[in-house]
């Protein structure tokens, strides 16, 4: 799917329909995978080792302090990233509207890892994560799910299954089921940030 403009209104409308953008070789493309990968909020799995890491307090979690920096760190983690400057600009605008958020893990040296995504109602659309120090992005993901549970979120969309996400209990569901869950989630009133 191509040719949709990368505007705030287009992004919101696309996410409401289960569609998201990625830059592929310098060209913007829109995707709606079938099947769709989600992390069940109530079925989220955390290993004993990671649970211990979270309890140790190695990383302090903050919300939305360095949104654009988190996006840029996600873009810098590999060659051929799908996060172009245009995508960073568009999501930063969503962030200023309170519709895109970052969960950040800090240690004594600063920003150690984190993730970002888009929220609509009770849905969180996870876009990307990064780490500079061991387990920092995983700790941020655990914090995200805890926050979602506390605030009544119903859907954590991760788009595609990856080996990294398999350890947390990622599942794939058909597009029709995803769209049903999406409609219910976006119809729920939730507030991600205070």
Backbone torsions as a table, in degrees:
resi	resn	phi	psi	omega
1	UNK	NA	128.1	-177.9
2	UNK	-133.5	-179.0	167.0
3	UNK	76.6	-0.1	172.5
4	UNK	-77.2	139.9	178.3
5	UNK	-73.9	151.4	-178.8
6	UNK	-91.6	71.3	178.9
7	UNK	-111.1	165.1	178.6
8	UNK	-59.0	-46.8	-177.9
9	UNK	-65.6	-38.1	177.9
10	UNK	-66.1	-42.5	178.9
11	UNK	-60.4	-46.6	-179.6
12	UNK	-61.4	-47.2	179.4
13	UNK	-62.5	-39.7	-179.9
14	UNK	-64.7	-48.1	-179.9
15	UNK	-60.9	-36.5	178.2
16	UNK	-63.5	-21.4	179.3
17	UNK	-105.3	8.3	178.9
18	UNK	78.7	26.8	-178.1
19	UNK	-117.0	141.2	178.7
20	UNK	-141.6	154.7	-178.6
21	UNK	-95.6	154.3	170.1
22	UNK	-146.5	145.5	174.5
23	UNK	-88.1	122.8	179.2
24	UNK	-119.9	109.4	179.4
25	UNK	54.3	43.3	176.1
26	UNK	81.3	7.5	-179.9
27	UNK	-126.5	134.8	-178.5
28	UNK	-76.5	128.2	176.1
29	UNK	-126.7	153.0	179.6
30	UNK	-115.5	137.8	-173.0
31	UNK	-128.0	149.2	171.2
32	UNK	-146.9	82.2	-172.3
33	UNK	-62.7	147.9	173.1
34	UNK	-138.7	110.0	7.0
35	UNK	-76.5	170.0	-178.3
36	UNK	-112.8	137.3	179.8
37	UNK	-91.9	132.3	175.0
38	UNK	-133.9	156.6	170.1
39	UNK	-106.8	112.5	179.1
40	UNK	-62.3	123.3	-176.6
41	UNK	-59.7	-41.1	-179.6
42	UNK	-83.5	-14.8	179.8
43	UNK	-109.0	16.2	-178.8
44	UNK	-65.5	128.1	-177.5
45	UNK	-104.5	134.9	177.3
46	UNK	-126.7	125.3	179.7
47	UNK	-66.7	158.6	178.4
48	UNK	-59.0	-41.8	-179.4
49	UNK	-62.2	-44.2	-179.9
50	UNK	-69.2	-38.1	177.4
51	UNK	-59.8	-41.8	177.9
52	UNK	-63.8	-41.7	178.9
53	UNK	-59.6	-42.5	179.3
54	UNK	-63.8	-41.3	-179.0
55	UNK	-69.3	-30.0	-178.4
56	UNK	-64.8	-22.2	-179.2
57	UNK	73.2	25.4	177.9
58	UNK	-57.6	-37.2	-178.1
59	UNK	-119.4	137.8	173.3
60	UNK	-95.9	133.0	-177.7
61	UNK	-96.9	134.1	173.9
62	UNK	-132.7	155.8	-177.9
63	UNK	-114.9	128.6	168.9
64	UNK	61.6	22.3	179.0
65	UNK	-79.8	-32.9	-177.1
66	UNK	-138.1	56.5	-174.3
67	UNK	-54.4	-54.7	-176.1
68	UNK	-65.0	-35.8	177.4
69	UNK	-63.9	-38.2	176.7
70	UNK	-63.3	-45.0	177.8
71	UNK	-59.0	-45.3	-178.8
72	UNK	-65.5	-37.1	177.5
73	UNK	-65.4	-38.2	175.7
74	UNK	-63.6	-40.3	179.8
75	UNK	-67.8	-32.8	-175.5
76	UNK	-81.8	-7.8	-172.1
77	UNK	-74.3	-15.4	178.8
78	UNK	-153.4	157.7	175.4
79	UNK	-73.6	153.7	177.9
80	UNK	68.9	33.7	-178.1
81	UNK	-63.5	152.1	176.5
82	UNK	-90.6	-1.5	-178.2
83	UNK	-97.3	92.2	-179.1
84	UNK	-82.4	171.0	175.6
85	UNK	-59.8	-37.5	178.6
86	UNK	-63.6	-38.4	177.4
87	UNK	-68.1	-42.4	176.7
88	UNK	-58.0	-47.0	179.7
89	UNK	-60.9	-45.4	-177.4
90	UNK	-64.9	-42.2	-179.1
91	UNK	-74.6	-29.4	174.5
92	UNK	-64.3	-36.6	174.9
93	UNK	-64.9	-41.9	175.7
94	UNK	-60.3	-38.3	179.0
95	UNK	-62.0	-43.2	179.9
96	UNK	-65.1	-22.7	176.3
97	UNK	-87.3	-1.9	-179.4
98	UNK	81.0	19.4	-177.7
99	UNK	-110.2	-4.9	175.1
100	UNK	-131.8	140.8	-172.6
101	UNK	-139.7	156.9	173.6
102	UNK	-123.5	145.3	172.2
103	UNK	-115.3	122.0	-169.4
104	UNK	-120.0	138.3	177.3
105	UNK	-111.2	124.0	-178.4
106	UNK	-116.1	145.6	167.8
107	UNK	-123.9	-167.9	-175.9
108	UNK	-61.4	-23.8	-179.2
109	UNK	-91.7	-3.0	178.9
110	UNK	118.4	-150.5	-176.9
111	UNK	-67.1	114.8	-174.8
112	UNK	-101.7	-20.2	-179.2
113	UNK	174.7	173.2	178.4
114	UNK	169.9	-172.3	-179.1
115	UNK	-151.2	165.2	174.4
116	UNK	-144.5	161.1	178.5
117	UNK	-170.6	-177.3	-176.9
118	UNK	-111.9	143.6	175.1
119	UNK	-120.8	137.4	170.8
120	UNK	-138.8	117.7	-177.2
121	UNK	56.1	-125.9	-180.0
122	UNK	-99.0	27.2	177.3
123	UNK	-115.8	137.4	172.1
124	UNK	-119.2	123.3	-179.6
125	UNK	-102.1	99.6	-179.0
126	UNK	-70.9	126.0	-176.4
127	UNK	-99.8	-50.6	-177.1
128	UNK	-163.8	161.8	176.4
129	UNK	-142.6	162.0	178.5
130	UNK	-149.3	162.6	172.1
131	UNK	-144.9	144.1	172.4
132	UNK	-107.3	-22.7	177.7
133	UNK	-129.1	155.1	-174.0
134	UNK	-53.6	131.2	174.5
135	UNK	66.6	4.8	-176.5
136	UNK	-63.4	-41.8	179.6
137	UNK	-70.5	-33.3	178.1
138	UNK	-66.1	-41.2	177.4
139	UNK	-64.0	-38.5	176.7
140	UNK	-64.2	-39.0	178.8
141	UNK	-65.7	-42.4	176.4
142	UNK	-59.7	-43.8	179.0
143	UNK	-63.1	-38.9	177.3
144	UNK	-59.5	-50.0	-177.1
145	UNK	-64.0	-40.4	177.1
146	UNK	-60.3	-42.6	179.2
147	UNK	-64.6	-42.1	178.8
148	UNK	-61.1	-43.8	179.1
149	UNK	-62.0	-46.6	-178.3
150	UNK	-61.0	-31.4	-172.7
151	UNK	-105.5	9.0	172.6
152	UNK	81.5	20.3	177.2
153	UNK	-69.2	147.2	-174.1
154	UNK	-113.9	-19.3	-173.1
155	UNK	-139.7	127.8	172.1
156	UNK	-117.5	98.9	-178.1
157	UNK	-86.2	125.2	177.2
158	UNK	-117.2	8.0	172.1
159	UNK	71.9	-66.4	-176.1
160	UNK	-127.4	150.3	173.1
161	UNK	-77.7	135.6	174.5
162	UNK	-130.5	157.6	175.9
163	UNK	-56.8	-35.2	179.4
164	UNK	-62.5	-41.9	-176.9
165	UNK	-79.8	-19.1	-179.0
166	UNK	-59.5	-34.5	-178.8
167	UNK	-65.0	-18.5	-178.4
168	UNK	-97.1	0.1	176.8
169	UNK	94.4	27.4	178.5
170	UNK	-57.3	142.0	174.8
171	UNK	-129.7	159.3	175.2
172	UNK	-112.5	137.0	179.1
173	UNK	-129.5	152.8	178.5
174	UNK	-63.4	152.8	-178.2
175	UNK	-53.7	-42.6	-178.3
176	UNK	-60.1	-43.0	177.5
177	UNK	-67.0	-40.5	178.0
178	UNK	-59.2	-46.9	-178.5
179	UNK	-63.5	-33.9	175.8
180	UNK	-65.6	-47.6	178.2
181	UNK	-63.1	-39.1	179.9
182	UNK	-61.4	-46.4	-179.8
183	UNK	-60.6	-42.8	178.8
184	UNK	-65.4	-42.4	-177.9
185	UNK	-67.5	-45.8	-177.9
186	UNK	-69.7	-18.7	175.6
187	UNK	-82.7	-2.4	179.4
188	UNK	-94.3	137.2	178.8
189	UNK	-88.6	118.3	178.6
190	UNK	-138.9	154.7	177.8
191	UNK	-126.0	117.6	-175.2
192	UNK	-79.0	-44.3	-176.6
193	UNK	-115.8	152.4	179.7
194	UNK	-86.7	NA	NA
